[in-house]
C-alpha cells in the first residue's frame, strides 16, 4: 500500500463482516514506516487488525537509521515508542502485534537492508522493550533463500533473545507465509523524505524459489 488513492481501501465495516463470516481469520496490513501512513493511516486507526507489518525500508525511517532517534524506530519515525503507543492506545485491537518489515537482501529494496548481526541486535532490543512487538516480516522468501538463508539468522535472533513472544514471516507478493527469517548487512541511504513512502526499488518475488516452515 504505497500509492494510489484512499478511495478503495478497506473499511472497519468490511473487516467486521469478514470476521463474522469466517472463523480463525487473521487481519493484517503493511503500512510504510512514516507515521501516520499517508494512505492507510485512517484505516489503521479504525480497523482492529491482528498484525501490522511495518515496512522499515525505502524510507528515511528505515532500518539503516535505527540509531537515529529522529528517524527509524519501532514507534514509526518520531520517537522510540510511537508505534508501541499506537498499538496500546489507538488501535481498536489492544492485542495487535507490530512486526518489523525488513529487506531480505541488498537487492530486495532500494534502501533499508542491514546485516544479519545488525538486525539481530534490533530484533532483540525491540523484543525486550516493547510488548506489542510481534516478530519480523521479510521481503521476500526468495530473496532470503538466495541470501544465504537470511531467514534462518532472523529466526535465531527471535528465539534467542527478548522477553516478548514473537514470530517471523516472509512475504511473496501481498501474502505472507509463516517462516522464520534472519538479518544481514548493508548500508543504504534513505530514499524518501518524511511522509512520502514509496515501494520503488522493491525486488519482485521469484516464483522459482520457495521457503518452507522451520
C-alpha positions as CSV (number, residue, x, y, z in Angstrom):
1,X,0.0,0.0,0.0
2,X,2.4,2.6,-1.2
3,X,0.5,4.6,-3.6
4,X,-2.7,5.3,-5.4
5,X,-5.9,6.5,-3.8
6,X,-7.5,6.1,-0.4
7,X,-10.9,5.6,-2.1
8,X,-11.0,1.8,-2.1
9,X,-9.0,0.9,1.0
10,X,-10.6,-1.4,3.4
11,X,-13.1,-0.2,6.0
12,X,-13.8,-1.3,9.5
13,X,-17.3,-2.4,8.4
14,X,-15.9,-4.7,5.8
15,X,-13.4,-6.3,8.2
16,X,-16.2,-6.8,10.7
17,X,-18.3,-8.5,8.1
18,X,-15.4,-10.8,7.1
19,X,-14.7,-11.7,10.7
20,X,-18.4,-12.6,11.2
21,X,-18.4,-14.8,8.1
22,X,-15.1,-16.6,8.6
23,X,-13.6,-18.3,11.7
24,X,-10.0,-18.0,12.7
25,X,-9.3,-15.1,10.4
26,X,-6.2,-13.0,10.9
27,X,-6.4,-9.5,9.5
28,X,-3.1,-7.9,8.6
29,X,-1.9,-4.7,6.9
30,X,1.6,-3.4,5.8
31,X,2.0,0.3,6.2
32,X,5.2,2.1,5.5
33,X,7.2,3.4,8.4
34,X,6.4,7.2,8.2
35,X,3.7,7.8,10.8
36,X,1.0,8.3,10.1
37,X,0.8,6.5,6.8
38,X,-0.4,8.9,4.2
39,X,-2.7,6.4,2.5
40,X,-3.8,3.9,5.2
41,X,-3.4,5.8,8.4
42,X,-7.1,6.3,8.9
43,X,-7.7,2.6,8.2
44,X,-5.1,1.6,10.7
45,X,-6.8,3.7,13.4
46,X,-10.3,2.3,12.7
47,X,-9.9,-1.4,11.9
48,X,-8.9,-3.9,14.5
49,X,-6.0,-5.6,12.7
50,X,-4.3,-8.5,14.3
51,X,-0.9,-7.9,12.7
52,X,0.8,-4.8,11.3
53,X,3.8,-5.4,9.1
54,X,5.6,-2.1,9.0
55,X,7.9,-1.5,6.0
56,X,11.1,-0.2,7.6
57,X,12.8,0.2,4.2
58,X,12.8,2.5,1.2
59,X,12.1,5.4,3.6
60,X,14.1,7.8,5.8
61,X,12.9,5.8,8.8
62,X,14.4,2.5,7.5
63,X,16.5,0.0,9.5
64,X,19.7,1.7,8.5
65,X,18.7,4.6,10.6
66,X,18.0,2.6,13.7
67,X,20.4,4.5,15.8
68,X,18.9,7.9,14.8
69,X,16.2,8.8,17.3
70,X,14.7,11.2,14.8
71,X,14.5,8.6,12.1
72,X,13.9,4.9,12.4
73,X,12.2,3.5,15.5
74,X,9.7,0.9,16.4
75,X,7.3,3.7,17.1
76,X,7.5,4.9,13.5
77,X,9.9,7.6,12.9
78,X,9.1,10.1,15.7
79,X,10.4,8.8,19.0
80,X,11.2,5.4,20.4
81,X,7.7,4.4,21.4
82,X,5.2,5.8,19.0
83,X,4.4,2.5,17.3
84,X,4.1,0.7,20.6
85,X,2.0,3.5,22.0
86,X,-0.2,3.4,18.9
87,X,-0.7,-0.4,19.4
88,X,-1.8,0.1,23.0
89,X,-3.8,3.3,22.9
90,X,-5.0,4.0,19.4
91,X,-5.6,0.6,17.6
92,X,-9.1,-0.8,18.1
93,X,-7.4,-4.1,18.8
94,X,-5.5,-3.7,22.1
95,X,-3.8,-7.0,21.4
96,X,-2.5,-6.0,17.9
97,X,1.1,-7.1,17.2
98,X,3.6,-4.9,15.2
99,X,6.2,-6.6,13.0
100,X,9.5,-5.2,11.8
101,X,9.4,-5.4,8.0
102,X,12.9,-5.8,6.5
103,X,14.5,-6.4,3.1
104,X,15.9,-10.0,3.0
105,X,18.9,-9.0,0.8
106,X,20.6,-5.9,-0.5
107,X,18.7,-6.4,-3.8
108,X,15.3,-6.7,-2.2
109,X,14.8,-3.0,-1.7
110,X,16.3,0.4,-2.7
111,X,17.4,1.1,0.9
112,X,17.0,-0.3,4.4
113,X,18.9,-3.6,4.2
114,X,21.1,-4.4,7.2
115,X,23.3,-7.3,8.1
116,X,22.0,-10.3,9.9
117,X,24.0,-9.3,13.0
118,X,22.7,-5.7,12.9
119,X,19.1,-6.9,12.5
120,X,19.6,-9.4,15.3
121,X,20.5,-6.5,17.7
122,X,17.5,-4.5,16.6
123,X,15.2,-7.5,17.0
124,X,16.4,-8.4,20.5
125,X,16.3,-4.8,21.7
126,X,12.8,-4.2,20.3
127,X,11.6,-7.6,21.6
128,X,12.8,-6.9,25.1
129,X,11.4,-3.4,25.2
130,X,8.0,-3.4,23.6
131,X,5.2,-5.9,24.4
132,X,3.5,-5.0,21.1
133,X,6.4,-6.5,19.1
134,X,5.2,-9.5,17.1
135,X,8.2,-10.5,15.1
136,X,9.8,-9.9,11.7
137,X,8.4,-9.8,8.2
138,X,10.9,-10.2,5.3
139,X,10.6,-9.1,1.7
140,X,10.7,-11.7,0.5
141,X,11.1,-15.5,0.8
142,X,13.0,-15.9,-2.5
143,X,15.4,-13.1,-1.6
144,X,16.0,-14.6,1.9
145,X,16.7,-18.0,0.4
146,X,19.2,-16.7,-2.1
147,X,20.9,-14.6,0.5
148,X,22.4,-17.5,2.4
149,X,19.1,-18.3,4.2
150,X,18.9,-14.9,5.8
151,X,15.6,-16.1,7.2
152,X,17.4,-18.7,9.4
153,X,19.5,-15.9,11.0
154,X,16.4,-13.9,11.8
155,X,14.8,-17.0,13.4
156,X,17.8,-17.5,15.5
157,X,17.7,-13.9,16.7
158,X,14.0,-14.2,17.6
159,X,14.3,-17.4,19.5
160,X,17.5,-16.5,21.4
161,X,16.7,-13.1,23.0
162,X,14.0,-10.8,24.3
163,X,11.1,-11.5,26.5
164,X,8.1,-11.0,24.2
165,X,6.6,-13.8,22.2
166,X,7.3,-13.3,18.5
167,X,7.3,-14.8,15.1
168,X,8.7,-14.2,11.6
169,X,7.0,-14.2,8.3
170,X,8.3,-14.0,4.8
171,X,6.3,-12.3,2.0
172,X,5.9,-13.3,-1.6
173,X,3.7,-10.7,-3.1
174,X,1.0,-9.3,-0.8
175,X,0.6,-12.6,1.0
176,X,2.7,-13.8,4.0
177,X,3.8,-17.3,4.9
178,X,4.9,-18.2,8.4
179,X,8.6,-18.7,8.1
180,X,11.5,-17.7,10.4
181,X,13.9,-15.1,9.0
182,X,17.3,-13.5,9.7
183,X,19.4,-10.4,9.1
184,X,22.4,-9.4,7.0
185,X,24.5,-6.3,6.5
186,X,24.4,-3.3,4.2
187,X,24.4,0.4,4.4
188,X,21.7,2.1,2.3
189,X,20.8,5.8,2.2
190,X,17.2,6.8,3.0
191,X,15.3,7.1,-0.4
192,X,12.3,9.2,0.8
193,X,11.5,12.1,3.0
194,X,9.1,12.1,5.9
195,X,5.6,11.3,4.8
196,X,6.5,10.3,1.3
197,X,6.8,6.5,1.4
198,X,7.5,4.5,-1.8
199,X,7.9,0.9,-2.8
200,X,10.2,1.9,-5.8
201,X,13.1,-0.4,-5.9
202,X,11.5,-3.4,-4.2
203,X,12.5,-6.5,-5.9
204,X,9.9,-8.8,-7.5
205,X,9.2,-12.2,-6.0
206,X,11.0,-15.1,-7.7
207,X,8.4,-17.9,-8.3
208,X,11.2,-20.5,-8.7
209,X,12.4,-20.2,-5.1
210,X,10.3,-21.1,-2.0
211,X,11.0,-21.3,1.7
212,X,9.2,-23.7,4.0
213,X,8.4,-23.5,7.7
214,X,11.2,-24.2,10.2
